[in-house]
Structures are given as C-alpha cells and as structure tokens.
Amino acid sequence: MTNLKPHFEEVAQFINKAKNSNGKVIVYCAAGISRSASLCMMYLVISEGFSLRDAFVEVGKARPIISPNLGFWRQMIAYEAEKRGASSVSLLKGGMRRSIPDVYLNKTALLSS
C-alpha cells in the first residue's frame, strides 16, 4: 500500500503556491479514480477548510467516478482526525470483512445535491 499521508501537506503547499502566482496545476494518476482524487480531496481539507466528507462531494461533482482505495481512505480519515479531533467520514464494516467509507452509502444522493 502506498503511504500518501506524508505528501498531503506538501501537495497542498504546491497547489497553493501555483494558485497564488496565478498558475495552474493538473493532478493526475493512471485512472483518475483513487490517488489523484485523494490528493485533491486533501487539498480541499487542508487549504480550503472543507471537511473530508464535503471534499469527497466537491471532487465527486467534478469527477463522479472517484473511488479512493480503502488504504487511502484510512490515511485521509486519520489525518482529519489528527488535525480536527474527529473525522467527518467513518469506515463501516461491509461484507466479507471489508470496510467501506460511509460516504459510499449515499454517494448518488451526495453528488446530486
């Protein structure tokens, strides 16, 4: 599993630096579903004051197929909890002993609001 957590603040600083100099940034990964979505979500959490839940909704509106992998969700949830004392997203026990983020239960409703 890739550990993205050490890069969350570095990526946010990089995006802010470009934004403050009227630059542009493209965030991409192989499929644009997990890694890049996670980093964009964390930029919103760190730099724009979004909750993780709201960041998921915002990024999902721009790219509805986002689906960060479970390892990335764990890292994002832990980061938000460390910085804010609690996380806005919880992992729920799913079938076959797998966990799922609670935002997936209402994904369609969340993204259409």
C-alpha positions as CSV (number, residue, x, y, z in Angstrom):
1,M,0.0,0.0,0.0
2,T,1.3,3.5,-0.9
3,N,1.5,5.9,2.0
4,L,0.1,9.2,0.7
5,K,-0.2,10.8,4.1
6,P,3.3,12.3,4.3
7,H,2.6,14.0,1.0
8,F,-0.8,15.6,1.9
9,E,0.6,18.9,3.1
10,E,3.4,19.0,0.5
11,V,0.8,18.7,-2.3
12,A,-1.4,21.3,-0.7
13,Q,1.5,23.7,-0.5
14,F,2.5,23.1,-4.1
15,I,-1.1,23.8,-5.3
16,N,-1.3,26.9,-3.1
17,K,2.0,28.2,-4.5
18,A,0.8,27.8,-8.1
19,K,-2.6,29.3,-7.2
20,N,-1.1,32.3,-5.5
21,S,1.1,33.0,-8.6
22,N,-1.9,32.7,-11.0
23,G,-0.5,29.3,-12.1
24,K,-2.4,26.1,-12.9
25,V,-1.9,22.6,-11.6
26,I,-3.1,19.3,-13.0
27,V,-3.4,16.4,-10.6
28,Y,-3.5,13.1,-12.3
29,C,-2.8,9.4,-11.8
30,A,-3.2,6.3,-14.0
31,A,-7.0,6.2,-13.9
32,G,-8.0,9.4,-12.1
33,I,-10.1,7.5,-9.6
34,S,-8.1,6.9,-6.4
35,R,-4.7,8.5,-5.9
36,S,-5.4,11.8,-7.7
37,A,-8.9,12.1,-6.2
38,S,-7.4,11.5,-2.7
39,L,-4.8,14.3,-3.1
40,C,-7.4,16.7,-4.5
41,M,-9.7,15.9,-1.6
42,M,-6.9,16.5,0.9
43,Y,-6.0,19.8,-0.8
44,L,-9.6,21.0,-0.1
45,V,-9.4,19.7,3.5
46,I,-6.0,21.4,4.3
47,S,-6.2,24.6,2.2
48,E,-9.9,25.4,1.8
49,G,-11.2,24.2,5.2
50,F,-13.5,21.5,3.8
51,S,-14.4,18.5,5.9
52,L,-13.3,15.3,4.3
53,R,-17.0,14.4,3.6
54,D,-17.5,17.8,1.8
55,A,-14.2,17.4,-0.1
56,F,-15.4,14.0,-1.3
57,V,-18.7,15.6,-2.6
58,E,-16.8,18.5,-4.2
59,V,-14.3,16.4,-6.1
60,G,-17.0,13.8,-6.9
61,K,-19.1,16.5,-8.6
62,A,-16.2,17.3,-10.9
63,R,-15.3,13.6,-11.5
64,P,-18.2,11.3,-10.4
65,I,-16.2,8.1,-10.8
66,I,-13.8,8.8,-7.9
67,S,-13.3,6.0,-5.6
68,P,-10.2,6.3,-3.3
69,N,-9.0,2.9,-2.2
70,L,-9.5,1.7,1.3
71,G,-5.9,2.4,2.3
72,F,-6.1,6.0,1.1
73,W,-9.4,6.4,3.0
74,R,-7.8,5.2,6.2
75,Q,-5.0,7.7,5.7
76,M,-7.3,10.6,5.0
77,I,-9.6,9.8,7.9
78,A,-6.6,9.6,10.2
79,Y,-5.3,12.9,9.0
80,E,-8.6,14.7,9.5
81,A,-9.0,13.1,13.0
82,E,-5.4,14.2,14.0
83,K,-5.9,17.8,12.8
84,R,-9.6,18.3,13.8
85,G,-10.1,15.9,16.7
86,A,-12.6,13.9,14.7
87,S,-13.3,12.7,11.2
88,S,-16.4,13.5,9.1
89,V,-16.1,10.1,7.4
90,S,-16.4,6.7,9.1
91,L,-15.5,3.3,7.9
92,L,-18.3,0.8,8.2
93,K,-18.0,-3.0,8.2
94,G,-19.1,-4.3,4.8
95,G,-19.5,-7.8,3.5
96,M,-16.6,-10.3,3.5
97,R,-14.9,-8.4,6.4
98,R,-14.2,-5.4,4.3
99,S,-14.8,-1.9,5.4
100,I,-16.3,0.9,3.3
101,P,-16.5,4.6,3.9
102,D,-19.9,5.7,5.0
103,V,-20.0,8.3,2.1
104,Y,-20.4,5.5,-0.3
105,L,-23.8,4.6,1.1
106,N,-25.3,7.9,-0.2
107,K,-22.9,8.6,-3.0
108,T,-25.5,9.2,-5.6
109,A,-27.6,11.5,-3.3
110,L,-24.5,13.4,-2.1
111,L,-23.2,14.1,-5.6
112,S,-26.5,15.2,-6.9
113,S,-27.1,17.8,-4.1
